[in-house]
């Protein structure tokens, strides 16, 4: 018998990169602070662009930003920013690069206050994933009252590029929200 192809959310069928992201990350609850920081920065880098653009540059971002070591990033100098602006492997937008440095500092402050970024960020969903039951991707909202509250609080704490739409995409990316479609092998009951 031949192998049975997994049924996935339609958006992930673009290519292997999207399939791997869908199968291994999107909608899967993640509690690792370094990964949570990476995804927040990448979602911010995506603002105004497609997620696919960022995903294709993800490994370059890891190399350019010290594998998302927030302590190192928080110490970046103007010289380092100039170096990053010359890196064709990332999105060379000064505001977004500077936001990553600012976000590293804010991230470290949150870790200090709450003991972990995970404890803080997951509190917006009472530390349990929200499992939605939309019938098609057209029903999935761009933002919600929870992403509005998250955005407002992150901004108050000094984070940049964390509007409500970015926050909702982030919630999907790190599994705070499960928006997998019916029939998708990743859909939680």
C-alpha positions as CSV (number, residue, x, y, z in Angstrom):
1,X,0.0,0.0,0.0
2,X,1.1,3.6,-0.7
3,X,1.6,6.1,2.0
4,X,-1.4,8.2,3.0
5,X,-0.8,12.0,2.7
6,X,-1.6,14.0,5.8
7,X,-4.5,16.4,5.4
8,X,-3.3,19.9,6.4
9,X,-4.7,23.4,6.5
10,X,-4.8,24.6,2.9
11,X,-2.4,27.5,3.4
12,X,0.4,25.1,4.3
13,X,0.3,23.3,1.0
14,X,2.4,25.9,-0.8
15,X,5.6,24.0,-0.3
16,X,7.8,21.9,2.0
17,X,8.9,24.9,4.1
18,X,5.3,25.8,4.9
19,X,4.3,22.2,5.5
20,X,7.2,21.7,8.0
21,X,6.3,24.9,9.8
22,X,2.6,23.9,9.9
23,X,3.4,20.3,11.0
24,X,6.0,21.2,13.6
25,X,5.2,24.6,15.0
26,X,2.1,26.5,14.0
27,X,-0.6,25.9,16.6
28,X,1.6,23.7,18.8
29,X,1.9,25.1,22.4
30,X,5.4,26.3,23.0
31,X,6.7,27.3,26.4
32,X,10.4,27.9,25.6
33,X,11.4,31.5,26.4
34,X,14.0,31.7,23.6
35,X,11.6,30.4,21.0
36,X,8.8,32.7,22.3
37,X,11.2,35.6,21.9
38,X,12.3,34.5,18.4
39,X,8.7,34.2,17.2
40,X,7.7,37.6,18.7
41,X,10.6,39.2,16.8
42,X,9.9,37.4,13.6
43,X,6.2,38.3,13.7
44,X,7.2,41.9,14.1
45,X,9.7,41.6,11.2
46,X,6.8,40.3,9.1
47,X,4.8,43.5,9.5
48,X,3.8,44.6,6.0
49,X,5.3,41.5,4.4
50,X,4.2,37.9,3.9
51,X,5.0,35.3,6.6
52,X,6.6,33.2,3.8
53,X,9.2,36.0,3.3
54,X,10.2,35.8,6.9
55,X,10.1,32.0,7.0
56,X,12.6,31.8,4.1
57,X,15.0,34.1,6.0
58,X,14.6,32.4,9.4
59,X,17.9,30.7,9.5
60,X,19.7,33.9,8.4
61,X,17.9,35.7,11.3
62,X,19.1,33.1,13.7
63,X,22.7,33.6,12.6
64,X,22.4,37.4,12.4
65,X,20.8,37.7,15.9
66,X,23.0,35.4,17.9
67,X,20.4,32.6,17.8
68,X,17.9,34.9,19.5
69,X,20.0,35.3,22.7
70,X,18.1,38.3,24.2
71,X,21.0,39.2,26.6
72,X,23.4,39.6,23.6
73,X,20.8,41.4,21.4
74,X,20.1,43.9,24.2
75,X,23.7,44.9,24.1
76,X,23.9,45.6,20.3
77,X,25.6,48.8,19.4
78,X,25.0,51.2,16.6
79,X,27.9,49.5,14.8
80,X,26.1,46.2,15.0
81,X,22.9,47.8,13.7
82,X,24.9,49.1,10.7
83,X,26.3,45.6,10.2
84,X,22.8,44.1,10.2
85,X,21.6,46.8,7.8
86,X,24.1,45.3,5.3
87,X,23.0,41.7,5.8
88,X,21.0,40.6,2.7
89,X,19.8,37.5,4.5
90,X,17.4,39.5,6.8
91,X,14.8,42.2,6.2
92,X,17.0,45.3,6.3
93,X,14.6,47.8,7.9
94,X,16.3,49.9,10.6
95,X,13.0,50.4,12.5
96,X,12.5,46.6,12.7
97,X,16.2,45.9,13.6
98,X,16.1,48.6,16.4
99,X,12.7,47.1,17.5
100,X,14.4,43.7,18.0
101,X,17.0,45.3,20.3
102,X,14.3,47.2,22.2
103,X,12.3,44.1,22.5
104,X,15.2,42.1,23.8
105,X,15.5,44.7,26.7
106,X,11.8,44.5,27.3
107,X,11.8,40.7,27.2
108,X,14.6,40.6,29.8
109,X,12.6,42.9,32.0
110,X,9.5,40.7,31.7
111,X,11.6,37.6,32.5
112,X,12.9,39.3,35.6
113,X,9.5,40.4,36.8
114,X,7.6,37.2,36.1
115,X,10.3,34.6,36.4
116,X,9.9,33.7,32.7
117,X,8.4,35.2,29.5
118,X,6.4,32.1,29.2
119,X,4.6,32.7,32.5
120,X,3.8,36.3,31.4
121,X,2.7,35.7,27.8
122,X,0.6,32.6,28.5
123,X,-1.3,34.4,31.2
124,X,-3.3,36.1,28.5
125,X,-4.9,32.8,27.7
126,X,-5.0,31.5,31.4
127,X,-2.1,29.2,30.5
128,X,-4.3,27.0,28.3
129,X,-4.5,27.1,24.4
130,X,-7.7,28.4,23.0
131,X,-9.1,25.9,20.5
132,X,-11.2,27.5,17.9
133,X,-13.5,25.6,15.6
134,X,-13.7,27.7,12.4
135,X,-15.0,26.0,9.3
136,X,-12.6,27.9,6.9
137,X,-9.7,30.3,7.1
138,X,-12.0,33.1,6.1
139,X,-13.7,32.9,9.5
140,X,-10.4,33.3,11.4
141,X,-10.1,36.8,12.8
142,X,-7.1,39.1,12.3
143,X,-7.3,40.1,16.0
144,X,-9.3,39.4,19.1
145,X,-10.0,41.1,22.4
146,X,-7.2,39.0,23.9
147,X,-4.7,40.0,21.2
148,X,-5.8,43.6,21.8
149,X,-5.1,43.3,25.5
150,X,-1.7,41.6,24.8
151,X,-0.7,44.3,22.4
152,X,-1.7,47.0,24.8
153,X,0.3,45.5,27.6
154,X,3.4,44.7,25.5
155,X,3.4,48.3,24.2
156,X,3.1,49.6,27.8
157,X,6.2,47.5,28.6
158,X,8.2,49.0,25.8
159,X,7.9,46.4,23.1
160,X,7.7,47.5,19.4
161,X,6.0,46.0,16.4
162,X,3.4,44.3,18.6
163,X,0.1,45.5,17.3
164,X,-3.0,43.4,17.8
165,X,-2.8,41.7,14.4
166,X,0.8,40.8,15.0
167,X,-0.1,39.5,18.5
168,X,-2.9,37.3,17.1
169,X,-0.5,35.8,14.5
170,X,2.0,35.3,17.3
171,X,-0.6,33.5,19.4
172,X,-1.3,31.2,16.5
173,X,2.4,30.6,15.9
174,X,3.3,29.6,19.4
175,X,0.1,27.5,20.0
176,X,-1.7,29.9,22.3
177,X,-4.5,29.6,19.8
178,X,-5.3,26.5,17.7
179,X,-6.8,27.7,14.4
180,X,-6.2,24.5,12.5
181,X,-9.1,23.7,10.2
182,X,-11.5,20.8,10.5
183,X,-9.9,17.6,9.0
184,X,-6.4,18.9,9.6
185,X,-4.3,16.2,11.3
186,X,-3.0,18.8,13.8
187,X,-6.5,19.9,14.9
188,X,-7.0,19.4,18.7
189,X,-10.4,18.1,19.7
